[in-house]
Amino acid sequence: MKPPTFGYSRPESVAQAVSLLAARGPDAKVLAGGQSLMPLLNLRLAAPGHLVDINRLAELAYVSVSGGQVTIGALARHNDVLRDPLAVAAQPLLGQALALVAHPVIRNRGTTVGSIVHADPAGEMTAVLALLEGSVRLVSVAGERLASAEDFFLGPLESDVRAGELATEVLLPELPSGAGCAFTEVSRRHGDYAVCGVAALVELGPQGEVSGARAAYLSVGPVPVVLDLTEACGGVSLVSLATAGTPDFAQAGRLAMARLQPGDDIHATAAYRRHLAGVLTERALAGAFAHARERAWLSLP
């Protein structure tokens, strides 16, 4: 397998990169980690006329935590983020999800921002951005803008990055106090794309009750799907669970199954995916609730 013919540039600055992208227009594609782009080129599923390689832009290779946000630069590799103790502590869902992304050799090269911009509905990081309602900073010769997660994913492998724009960073909120998260998925082999996956976020109210429960799903639609499941599990409190343990989130699983409309493909039938979504919803919410309860107890005087 060989890629189609393309031009190649390796800019030395963000300004030079966006100038190149502006000059080439829709025919240009950004190359960062290349773990998704290169297979698409080799299979002739993508045929950009020009690649803009941003691997010399060291100023984009950062992970930072400040102002209640985790910020990930466009050249931060998956393992850079996974191994950053401050980022993973501030937003544990990052560590939970990134540990499931492909294999170590892929995580050593692939970039978290690139994975999100790639907009694969089977990708873990797309679900994380959607669930956490994060945003993507996009820079062009005309200036910059922030694209919200709600508007960012347009379809399979299609994001809101416009011609001439460079995604320079992703911003994710820190996990608030009184909240917990969890990520779970089913794949044929560890590291493969998930047949179905669920990222969950549970928030506790002032009396320890479940005041919010949301889940994001991968591999069940053309874009990441986010469901508010609070109605199915609200009102469960820490007080009532002092001896009972984890609540039964089966109702939330049934609600998710009723709302999701996955399709058939070569990997699974729609019915099987819907069943997995229900089971994984229960599992992820239970994990997120346990995480929230642990954080609540640890914060007690």
Backbone hydrogen bonds in HBPLUS format (Angstrom, degrees):
<---DONOR---> <-ACCEPTOR-->    atom                        ^
c    i                          cat <-CA-CA->   ^        H-A-AA   ^      H-
h    n   atom  resd res      DA  || num        DHA   H-A  angle D-A-AA Bond
n    s   type  num  typ     dist DA aas  dist angle  dist       angle   num
A0007-GLY N   A0049-GLY O   2.76 MM  42  6.04 170.7  1.77 137.5 139.0     1
A0051-LEU N   A0007-GLY O   2.87 MM  44  6.11 160.2  1.91 137.6 140.7     2
A0009-SER N   A0051-LEU O   2.94 MM  42  6.34 148.7  2.04 162.9 172.4     3
A0053-ASP N   A0009-SER O   2.84 MM  44  6.08 163.1  1.87 170.2 164.4     4
A0017-ALA N   A0013-SER O   2.95 MM   4  6.20 152.6  2.02 144.4 152.7     5
A0018-VAL N   A0014-VAL O   2.94 MM   4  6.23 165.0  1.96 160.2 161.5     6
A0019-SER N   A0015-ALA O   3.08 MM   4  6.20 146.4  2.20 139.5 149.0     7
A0020-LEU N   A0016-GLN O   2.99 MM   4  6.22 155.6  2.05 147.4 153.1     8
A0021-LEU N   A0017-ALA O   2.95 MM   4  6.25 158.1  2.00 148.6 155.1     9
A0022-ALA N   A0018-VAL O   2.87 MM   4  5.99 151.7  1.95 140.1 147.7    10
A0023-ALA N   A0019-SER O   2.98 MM   4  6.18 153.7  2.05 144.4 151.3    11
A0024-ARG N   A0020-LEU O   2.99 MM   4  6.18 152.7  2.06 149.1 156.1    12
A0025-GLY N   A0021-LEU O   2.85 MM   4  5.81 140.5  2.01 142.9 152.8    13
A0028-ALA N   A0025-GLY O   3.11 MM   3  5.95 171.8  2.11 129.8 130.9    14
A0049-GLY N   A0027-ASP O   2.91 MM  22  5.20 129.6  2.17 135.8 150.7    15
A0050-HIS N   A0027-ASP O   3.24 MM  23  6.28 142.0  2.39 151.3 144.9    16
A0029-LYS N   A0050-HIS O   2.88 MM  21  6.31 143.1  2.02 154.8 166.9    17
A0052-VAL N   A0029-LYS O   2.83 MM  23  6.12 159.9  1.87 154.1 158.6    18
A0031-LEU N   A0052-VAL O   2.94 MM  21  5.80 166.1  1.96 132.4 132.7    19
A0054-ILE N   A0031-LEU O   3.04 MM  23  6.25 160.3  2.08 161.7 165.8    20
A0038-MET N   A0034-GLY O   3.04 MM   4  5.42 160.8  2.08 129.6 135.8    21
A0040-LEU N   A0036-SER O   3.41 MM   4  6.60 158.9  2.46 144.1 150.0    22
A0041-LEU N   A0037-LEU O   2.93 MM   4  6.25 152.0  2.01 155.0 163.7    23
A0042-ASN N   A0038-MET O   2.90 MM   4  6.12 166.3  1.92 156.5 159.9    24
A0043-LEU N   A0039-PRO O   2.92 MM   4  6.05 146.5  2.04 146.1 154.5    25
A0045-LEU N   A0040-LEU O   2.82 MM   5  4.99 148.0  1.92 159.4 160.6    26
A0044-ARG N   A0041-LEU O   3.00 MM   3  4.95 156.2  2.06 103.3 110.3    27
A0057-LEU N   A0054-ILE O   3.02 MM   3  5.56 165.9  2.04 121.0 124.9    28
A0058-ALA N   A0056-ARG O   2.95 MM   2  5.64 131.5  2.19 106.0  91.7    29
A0060-LEU N   A0057-LEU O   2.95 MM   3  5.86 168.5  1.96 128.0 131.3    30
A0061-ALA N   A0058-ALA O   3.07 MM   3  5.32 168.1  2.08 115.0 117.2    31
A0075-LEU N   A0060-LEU O   2.87 MM  15  5.18 163.5  1.90 124.4 123.9    32
A0073-GLY N   A0062-TYR O   2.81 MM  11  5.04 176.3  1.82 155.0 154.8    33
A0064-SER N   A0071-THR O   2.92 MM   7  5.23 160.2  1.96 149.7 156.0    34
A0071-THR N   A0064-SER O   2.83 MM   7  5.23 165.3  1.85 151.0 156.1    35
A0066-SER N   A0069-GLN O   3.03 MM   3  5.52 154.1  2.10 154.8 161.2    36
A0069-GLN N   A0066-SER O   3.02 MM   3  5.52 153.3  2.10 114.5 122.5    37
A0174-GLU N   A0068-GLY O   2.96 MM 106  5.40 159.3  2.00 137.4 134.0    38
A0070-VAL N   A0172-LEU O   2.70 MM 102  5.15 167.9  1.71 162.0 166.3    39
A0172-LEU N   A0070-VAL O   2.89 MM 102  5.15 163.7  1.91 151.5 157.0    40
A0072-ILE N   A0170-VAL O   2.90 MM  98  5.24 164.5  1.93 154.5 159.7    41
A0170-VAL N   A0072-ILE O   2.92 MM  98  5.24 152.0  2.00 143.2 151.7    42
A0076-ALA N   A0073-GLY O   3.13 MM   3  5.45 168.8  2.14 115.7 117.7    43
A0074-ALA N   A0168-THR O   2.89 MM  94  4.95 132.5  2.12 144.0 135.3    44
A0112-THR N   A0076-ALA O   3.41 MM  36  6.69 153.9  2.48 164.0 166.8    45
A0080-ASP N   A0077-ARG O   2.91 MM   3  5.04 126.9  2.20 100.3 115.5    46
A0081-VAL N   A0077-ARG O   3.16 MM   4  6.62 154.2  2.23 157.7 163.4    47
A0078-HIS N   A0110-GLY O   2.83 MM  32  5.97 153.3  1.90 157.3 156.0    48
A0082-LEU N   A0078-HIS O   2.89 MM   4  6.15 167.3  1.91 153.6 157.8    49
A0079-ASN N   A0107-ARG O   3.12 MM  28  5.38 156.6  2.17 136.1 130.2    50
A0083-ARG N   A0079-ASN O   2.98 MM   4  5.83 147.8  2.09 136.6 143.3    51
A0084-ASP N   A0081-VAL O   3.10 MM   3  5.17 163.1  2.13 107.3 112.3    52
A0088-VAL N   A0084-ASP O   3.10 MM   4  6.27 170.5  2.11 161.8 164.4    53
A0089-ALA N   A0085-PRO O   2.98 MM   4  5.92 147.3  2.09 136.9 146.0    54
A0090-ALA N   A0086-LEU O   2.95 MM   4  6.03 153.0  2.02 142.5 149.8    55
A0091-GLN N   A0087-ALA O   2.93 MM   4  6.09 154.1  2.00 147.6 154.4    56
A0175-LEU N   A0090-ALA O   2.81 MM  85  6.13 167.2  1.82 157.9 159.3    57
A0094-LEU N   A0091-GLN O   3.02 MM   3  5.95 155.8  2.08 127.8 132.7    58
A0096-GLN N   A0092-PRO O   3.08 MM   4  6.38 165.1  2.10 156.6 161.2    59
A0097-ALA N   A0093-LEU O   2.94 MM   4  5.98 158.0  1.99 147.4 152.1    60
A0098-LEU N   A0094-LEU O   2.87 MM   4  5.91 169.3  1.88 154.6 158.3    61
A0099-ALA N   A0095-GLY O   3.21 MM   4  6.07 150.6  2.30 140.9 146.3    62
A0100-LEU N   A0097-ALA O   2.92 MM   3  5.48 155.5  1.98 115.6 123.6    63
A0101-VAL N   A0098-LEU O   3.12 MM   3  5.08 160.2  2.16 103.3 109.5    64
A0106-ILE N   A0103-HIS O   2.93 MM   3  5.34 126.8  2.22 112.1 126.1    65
A0107-ARG N   A0103-HIS O   2.94 MM   4  6.24 160.9  1.98 156.5 162.9    66
A0108-ASN N   A0104-PRO O   2.88 MM   4  6.06 136.2  2.07 147.1 158.3    67
A0109-ARG N   A0106-ILE O   3.09 MM   3  5.47 145.9  2.21 107.2 116.6    68
A0110-GLY N   A0106-ILE O   2.71 MM   4  5.69 171.9  1.71 172.9 174.4    69
A0115-SER N   A0111-THR O   2.98 MM   4  6.19 149.6  2.07 143.5 151.5    70
A0116-ILE N   A0112-THR O   3.16 MM   4  6.44 152.6  2.24 144.0 150.5    71
A0117-VAL N   A0113-VAL O   2.89 MM   4  6.17 165.1  1.91 156.8 160.9    72
A0118-HIS N   A0114-GLY O   2.88 MM   4  5.95 146.2  2.00 143.5 152.6    73
A0119-ALA N   A0116-ILE O   3.06 MM   3  5.37 143.4  2.19 104.7 114.8    74
A0157-LEU N   A0119-ALA O   2.99 MM  38  4.57 150.2  2.08 132.7 128.6    75
A0123-GLY N   A0120-ASP O   2.86 MM   3  5.26 165.4  1.88 121.7 124.2    76
A0219-SER N   A0121-PRO O   2.85 MM  98  5.59 153.5  1.92 130.4 134.2    77
A0128-VAL N   A0124-GLU O   3.14 MM   4  6.50 149.3  2.24 144.5 153.7    78
A0129-LEU N   A0125-MET O   3.06 MM   4  6.23 167.6  2.07 146.7 148.7    79
A0130-ALA N   A0126-THR O   3.08 MM   4  6.25 160.8  2.11 144.8 150.4    80
A0131-LEU N   A0127-ALA O   2.88 MM   4  6.00 167.3  1.90 151.7 155.1    81
A0132-LEU N   A0128-VAL O   3.01 MM   4  6.05 168.4  2.03 154.2 157.5    82
A0134-GLY N   A0129-LEU O   3.14 MM   5  5.19 162.0  2.17 145.4 150.1    83
A0133-GLU N   A0130-ALA O   3.31 MM   3  5.16 151.7  2.39  96.3 104.5    84
A0149-ALA N   A0134-GLY O   2.95 MM  15  5.52 142.4  2.10 162.5 151.0    85
A0135-SER N   A0171-LEU O   3.00 MM  36  5.31 153.5  2.07 146.2 153.9    86
A0171-LEU N   A0135-SER O   2.86 MM  36  5.31 168.1  1.88 154.0 157.7    87
A0136-VAL N   A0147-ALA O   2.86 MM  11  5.17 155.6  1.92 144.1 151.8    88
A0147-ALA N   A0136-VAL O   2.86 MM  11  5.17 171.0  1.87 151.9 152.7    89
A0137-ARG N   A0169-GLU O   2.85 MM  32  5.37 166.2  1.87 155.6 160.2    90
A0168-THR N   A0137-ARG O   2.97 MM  31  5.83 147.2  2.08 149.7 159.8    91
A0138-LEU N   A0145-ARG O   2.86 MM   7  5.39 173.1  1.86 168.0 170.3    92
A0145-ARG N   A0138-LEU O   2.90 MM   7  5.39 149.3  1.99 149.2 159.2    93
A0139-VAL N   A0166-LEU O   2.86 MM  27  5.18 166.5  1.88 142.6 145.7    94
A0166-LEU N   A0139-VAL O   2.79 MM  27  5.18 153.5  1.86 146.1 155.1    95
A0140-SER N   A0143-GLY O   2.76 MM   3  5.31 162.8  1.78 169.0 172.9    96
A0143-GLY N   A0140-SER O   3.07 MM   3  5.31 161.3  2.10 109.0 115.0    97
A0151-ASP N   A0148-SER O   3.08 MM   3  5.53 137.2  2.27 108.4 118.7    98
A0152-PHE N   A0148-SER O   2.99 MM   4  5.93 119.8  2.37 143.5 160.3    99
A0152-PHE N   A0149-ALA O   3.24 MM   3  4.94 145.7  2.37  93.9 103.8   100
A0160-ASP N   A0152-PHE O   2.84 MM   8  4.91 122.2  2.18 140.0 151.4   101
A0154-LEU N   A0158-GLU O   2.93 MM   4  5.42 154.0  1.99 144.5 150.0   102
A0155-GLY N   A0158-GLU O   3.26 MM   3  4.94 144.4  2.39 141.0 134.8   103
A0158-GLU N   A0155-GLY O   3.00 MM   3  4.94 152.8  2.08 131.8 123.9   104
A0165-GLU N   A0162-ARG O   2.98 MM   3  5.55 154.9  2.05 144.7 143.4   105
A0204-LEU N   A0178-GLY O   2.69 MM  26  5.26 162.0  1.72 168.4 174.7   106
A0180-GLY N   A0202-VAL O   2.81 MM  22  5.34 152.0  1.89 154.3 163.2   107
A0202-VAL N   A0180-GLY O   2.91 MM  22  5.34 166.8  1.93 153.7 158.1   108
A0182-ALA N   A0200-ALA O   3.10 MM  18  5.31 146.5  2.22 140.3 142.7   109
A0200-ALA N   A0182-ALA O   2.81 MM  18  5.31 169.2  1.83 160.6 163.1   110
A0184-THR N   A0198-VAL O   2.94 MM  14  5.51 163.3  1.97 156.0 161.2   111
A0198-VAL N   A0184-THR O   2.76 MM  14  5.51 168.9  1.77 173.2 176.9   112
A0186-VAL N   A0196-CYS O   2.94 MM  10  5.72 160.1  1.98 171.1 177.1   113
A0195-VAL N   A0186-VAL O   2.74 MM   9  5.81 149.2  1.83 152.0 161.4   114
A0192-ASP N   A0189-ARG O   2.96 MM   3  5.52 165.9  1.98 137.7 141.1   115
A0197-GLY N   A0218-LEU O   3.37 MM  21  5.15 145.4  2.50 137.3 135.1   116
A0218-LEU N   A0197-GLY O   3.05 MM  21  5.15 158.7  2.10 133.8 138.3   117
A0199-ALA N   A0216-ALA O   2.89 MM  17  5.11 161.1  1.92 148.3 154.6   118
A0216-ALA N   A0199-ALA O   2.77 MM  17  5.11 157.1  1.82 149.7 157.7   119
A0201-LEU N   A0214-ARG O   2.88 MM  13  5.32 158.0  1.93 157.5 158.3   120
A0214-ARG N   A0201-LEU O   2.94 MM  13  5.32 162.6  1.97 153.9 159.7   121
A0203-GLU N   A0212-GLY O   2.82 MM   9  4.86 165.2  1.84 141.5 144.0   122
A0211-SER N   A0203-GLU O   2.82 MM   8  5.59 144.9  1.94 138.5 148.6   123
A0212-GLY N   A0203-GLU O   3.30 MM   9  4.86 143.9  2.44 136.2 129.2   124
A0205-GLY N   A0209-GLU O   2.58 MM   4  5.05 157.9  1.62 148.6 157.0   125
A0208-GLY N   A0205-GLY O   3.01 MM   3  5.17 159.5  2.05 114.8 117.3   126
A0238-LEU N   A0208-GLY O   3.04 MM  30  4.94 127.1  2.33 100.5 114.8   127
A0210-VAL N   A0236-VAL O   2.77 MM  26  5.45 127.6  2.04 137.7 153.8   128
A0235-GLY N   A0210-VAL O   3.29 MM  25  5.38 151.3  2.38 131.3 134.8   129
A0229-LEU N   A0213-ALA O   2.70 MM  16  5.26 149.3  1.79 150.3 159.3   130
A0215-ALA N   A0227-LEU O   2.95 MM  12  5.39 155.9  2.01 151.9 159.5   131
A0227-LEU N   A0215-ALA O   2.79 MM  12  5.39 162.6  1.82 161.7 167.0   132
A0217-TYR N   A0225-VAL O   2.73 MM   8  5.15 152.5  1.80 148.7 158.4   133
A0225-VAL N   A0217-TYR O   3.30 MM   8  5.15 159.9  2.34 138.7 142.6   134
A0232-ALA N   A0229-LEU O   2.99 MM   3  5.54 145.7  2.11 113.7 123.3   135
A0233-CYS N   A0230-THR O   3.02 MM   3  5.39 152.1  2.10 110.8 119.2   136
A0234-GLY N   A0230-THR O   2.68 MM   4  5.18 125.0  1.98 169.8 166.3   137
A0241-LEU N   A0238-LEU O   3.07 MM   3  4.92 133.6  2.30  91.8 105.3   138
A0242-ALA N   A0239-VAL O   3.27 MM   3  5.40 167.6  2.29 109.1 110.6   139
A0245-GLY N   A0241-LEU O   3.25 MM   4  5.24 158.4  2.30 128.9 126.6   140
A0252-ALA N   A0249-PHE O   3.12 MM   3  5.32 120.3  2.49 100.2 114.3   141
A0253-GLY N   A0249-PHE O   3.10 MM   4  6.49 152.4  2.18 148.2 156.4   142
A0254-ARG N   A0250-ALA O   2.94 MM   4  6.29 153.6  2.01 150.8 157.5   143
A0255-LEU N   A0251-GLN O   2.91 MM   4  6.16 153.0  1.99 145.9 153.7   144
A0256-ALA N   A0252-ALA O   2.93 MM   4  6.17 156.7  1.99 148.9 154.5   145
A0257-MET N   A0253-GLY O   3.05 MM   4  6.29 158.5  2.09 145.7 151.4   146
A0258-ALA N   A0254-ARG O   3.04 MM   4  6.27 148.9  2.14 143.8 151.7   147
A0259-ARG N   A0255-LEU O   3.10 MM   4  6.33 139.9  2.27 142.7 153.1   148
A0259-ARG N   A0256-ALA O   3.13 MM   3  5.18 126.9  2.43  96.1 109.8   149
A0260-LEU N   A0256-ALA O   2.96 MM   4  6.01 148.5  2.06 157.0 163.7   150
A0265-ASP N   A0268-ALA O   3.03 MM   3  5.69 154.2  2.10 156.1 164.1   151
A0273-ARG N   A0269-THR O   3.05 MM   4  6.31 161.9  2.08 150.6 155.5   152
A0274-ARG N   A0270-ALA O   2.91 MM   4  6.10 158.6  1.95 150.6 156.7   153
A0275-HIS N   A0271-ALA O   2.99 MM   4  6.21 155.5  2.05 143.7 150.4   154
A0276-LEU N   A0272-TYR O   2.87 MM   4  6.16 162.4  1.91 151.3 156.1   155
A0277-ALA N   A0273-ARG O   2.83 MM   4  6.06 157.2  1.88 150.0 156.5   156
A0278-GLY N   A0274-ARG O   3.11 MM   4  6.42 152.9  2.19 146.0 151.9   157
A0279-VAL N   A0275-HIS O   3.07 MM   4  6.41 166.2  2.09 156.0 159.0   158
A0280-LEU N   A0276-LEU O   2.77 MM   4  5.87 171.5  1.77 161.5 164.4   159
A0281-THR N   A0277-ALA O   2.88 MM   4  5.84 141.4  2.03 137.9 148.0   160
A0282-GLU N   A0278-GLY O   3.27 MM   4  6.54 164.4  2.29 147.9 150.1   161
A0283-ARG N   A0279-VAL O   3.09 MM   4  6.36 163.2  2.12 146.8 151.9   162
A0284-ALA N   A0280-LEU O   2.77 MM   4  5.84 164.3  1.80 147.5 151.9   163
A0285-LEU N   A0281-THR O   2.93 MM   4  5.98 168.0  1.94 153.5 157.1   164
A0286-ALA N   A0282-GLU O   2.97 MM   4  6.04 157.4  2.02 146.1 152.8   165
A0287-GLY N   A0283-ARG O   3.01 MM   4  6.23 154.0  2.08 142.8 150.0   166
A0288-ALA N   A0284-ALA O   2.83 MM   4  6.08 156.4  1.88 149.1 155.9   167
A0289-PHE N   A0285-LEU O   2.79 MM   4  5.93 158.1  1.83 149.2 155.3   168
A0290-ALA N   A0286-ALA O   2.97 MM   4  6.13 161.3  2.00 145.6 150.7   169
A0291-HIS N   A0287-GLY O   2.97 MM   4  6.15 152.0  2.05 141.9 149.9   170
A0292-ALA N   A0288-ALA O   2.86 MM   4  6.12 156.1  1.91 147.6 154.0   171
A0293-ARG N   A0289-PHE O   2.84 MM   4  6.06 161.0  1.87 153.5 158.8   172
A0294-GLU N   A0290-ALA O   2.93 MM   4  6.08 156.6  1.98 144.5 150.8   173
A0295-ARG N   A0291-HIS O   3.00 MM   4  6.22 160.4  2.04 147.9 152.9   174
A0296-ALA N   A0292-ALA O   2.88 MM   4  6.09 149.3  1.98 145.8 154.8   175
A0297-TRP N   A0293-ARG O   2.94 MM   4  6.15 160.6  1.97 150.9 155.4   176
A0298-LEU N   A0294-GLU O   2.94 MM   4  6.08 155.0  2.00 146.7 154.1   177
A0299-SER N   A0295-ARG O   3.15 MM   4  6.25 132.0  2.40 133.4 144.2   178
A0299-SER N   A0296-ALA O   3.26 MM   3  5.26 133.9  2.49  92.6 104.7   179
A0300-LEU N   A0297-TRP O   3.18 MM   3  5.31 158.1  2.23 103.4 110.1   180
